[in-house]
Amino acid sequence: MFLQERATARRTGFAMAASLYVFLALPASAEPLLAVMPFDYVDTSGEQEDQTQAHTERMELFRQVLQNDLAKIPELSAVELPCTSSGCTPANSRPIDLLDSAREAGADYIVLGTIQKMSTLISSGWVNVIDVPTGEVAVARKLSFRGDTDEAFARAANFAAKDIARNMPAGKLP
């Protein structure tokens, strides 16, 4: 009987140690989930040619590249904000609706902003990362870039993703 109890105690102790090892090996928290939404676009360049369709496509490219690049950063995870399919942007949405959409996606943050075409060669804008639980701005960055091409917008989105990762609040990354 004594040997049987001792064997049971060993198995129980081993099972507890294995469970503790698995628990300690897991990360303390999952990486923050950022919900990326379409950015607004304003053309104040005064150019005569209507480029609305091209700029709409470039803004979707910008959002996709930004989201994909954020998702590639090991400390972060990124998804599309659910209201994107219904055409939400910062300018046409109430902040509370954006926060609700982010909560629906399980997101910790919303990434949003605006790009302004200032001239044929120069675009400027801002990128904000909003903390969903508090509604406060976690990261606010100015963005400027040259060019009005797909390549220029993709480069700007690449830079924005890296800049967001570098500037996330301390203690928010695992």
C-alpha positions in Angstrom: 0.0 0.0 0.0 2.8 2.4 0.9 4.5 1.9 -2.5 1.2 2.5 -4.3 0.6 5.8 -2.4 4.2 6.8 -3.1 3.8 6.1 -6.9 0.5 8.1 -7.0 2.2 11.0 -5.2 5.0 10.9 -7.7 2.6 11.0 -10.7 0.6 13.8 -9.1 3.8 15.8 -8.4 5.0 15.2 -11.9 1.7 16.3 -13.3 1.7 19.5 -11.2 5.3 20.3 -12.2 4.4 19.7 -15.9 1.4 22.0 -15.6 3.4 24.7 -13.9 6.1 24.4 -16.6 3.4 24.8 -19.4 1.8 27.8 -17.5 5.2 29.6 -17.0 6.2 28.9 -20.6 3.1 30.7 -22.0 3.5 34.5 -22.6 2.2 36.7 -19.8 -0.2 38.3 -22.3 -1.0 38.0 -26.0 0.4 40.6 -28.3 -1.8 43.7 -28.7 -4.4 43.5 -31.5 -4.6 46.6 -33.6 -7.7 47.1 -35.8 -6.7 49.1 -38.9 -9.5 51.2 -40.6 -9.6 53.1 -43.8 -7.8 56.4 -43.7 -9.5 59.6 -44.9 -8.1 61.3 -48.0 -8.1 65.0 -48.8 -6.8 66.4 -52.1 -5.9 70.1 -51.8 -3.4 70.1 -54.6 -5.6 72.0 -57.0 -4.8 69.7 -59.9 -7.4 69.9 -62.7 -7.5 66.1 -63.4 -10.1 64.1 -61.4 -8.0 61.4 -59.6 -10.7 60.3 -57.2 -10.7 56.6 -58.3 -6.9 56.3 -58.3 -6.7 57.9 -54.9 -9.5 55.6 -53.5 -7.5 52.6 -54.7 -4.3 54.0 -53.2 -5.9 54.6 -49.9 -7.1 51.0 -49.8 -3.6 49.9 -50.8 -2.2 52.1 -47.9 -4.6 50.4 -45.4 -3.8 46.9 -46.6 0.0 47.4 -46.5 -0.2 49.1 -43.1 -2.3 46.2 -41.7 -0.1 43.5 -43.3 3.1 45.1 -42.1 1.7 45.5 -38.5 0.7 41.9 -38.5 4.3 40.9 -39.5 5.8 42.6 -36.4 6.2 39.8 -33.8 5.0 41.9 -30.9 1.8 43.0 -32.6 -1.2 41.5 -34.3 -3.5 43.4 -36.8 -6.9 43.0 -38.3 -9.3 45.0 -40.4 -11.8 47.1 -38.4 -15.2 45.3 -38.9 -17.0 48.5 -40.0 -14.5 48.8 -43.0 -16.9 46.8 -45.1 -19.6 49.4 -44.6 -17.3 52.3 -45.5 -16.4 53.7 -42.2 -13.6 56.4 -42.0 -12.6 58.7 -39.2 -14.5 61.6 -40.9 -17.8 59.8 -41.4 -18.0 57.9 -38.1 -18.8 58.7 -34.5 -15.9 57.8 -32.2 -18.2 55.6 -30.0 -19.1 53.6 -33.1 -15.5 53.0 -34.0 -14.7 51.9 -30.5 -17.7 49.5 -30.6 -16.5 48.1 -33.9 -13.0 47.6 -32.5 -14.5 45.8 -29.4 -16.5 43.6 -31.8 -13.1 42.5 -33.3 -11.5 42.0 -29.9 -9.1 44.8 -30.7 -7.0 46.6 -28.1 -6.3 49.5 -30.4 -7.7 51.3 -33.5 -5.3 52.6 -36.1 -6.7 55.6 -38.0 -5.7 58.7 -39.8 -5.8 61.0 -42.8 -3.6 61.6 -45.8 -3.7 65.0 -47.5 -2.3 65.6 -51.0 -0.7 69.0 -50.7 0.8 69.2 -54.2 1.6 67.0 -57.1 4.7 65.7 -55.3 4.0 66.1 -51.5 1.5 64.3 -49.3 1.1 64.8 -45.5 -1.0 63.3 -42.8 -1.4 61.9 -39.4 -1.6 58.4 -37.9 -3.2 57.8 -34.5 -3.4 54.7 -32.5 -6.4 54.8 -30.1 -6.5 52.7 -26.9 -9.9 50.9 -27.1 -10.5 50.4 -23.4 -9.8 54.1 -22.5 -10.6 55.9 -25.8 -7.3 57.8 -25.4 -4.7 58.4 -28.0 -1.8 56.0 -27.4 0.3 57.1 -30.4 0.1 60.2 -32.5 2.5 60.6 -35.5 2.8 63.0 -38.4 3.5 61.5 -41.8 4.8 63.1 -44.9 6.0 61.5 -48.2 6.8 62.3 -51.8 4.9 61.0 -54.7 1.4 60.2 -55.9 2.0 56.6 -56.9 1.1 53.1 -55.6 4.8 52.7 -54.7 4.9 56.0 -52.7 1.7 55.0 -50.7 3.1 51.5 -50.0 6.4 53.0 -48.8 4.5 55.4 -46.5 2.5 52.6 -45.1 5.7 50.5 -44.5 7.2 53.5 -42.6 4.0 54.1 -40.6 3.9 50.4 -39.4 7.5 50.5 -38.2 6.9 53.9 -36.6 3.8 52.7 -34.7 5.7 49.6 -33.4 8.6 51.9 -32.2 6.2 54.3 -30.4 3.7 52.0 -28.7 3.3 52.9 -25.1 5.8 51.3 -22.7 4.3 48.2 -21.0 1.9 47.6 -23.9 4.1 45.3 -25.8 4.9 41.8 -24.3 
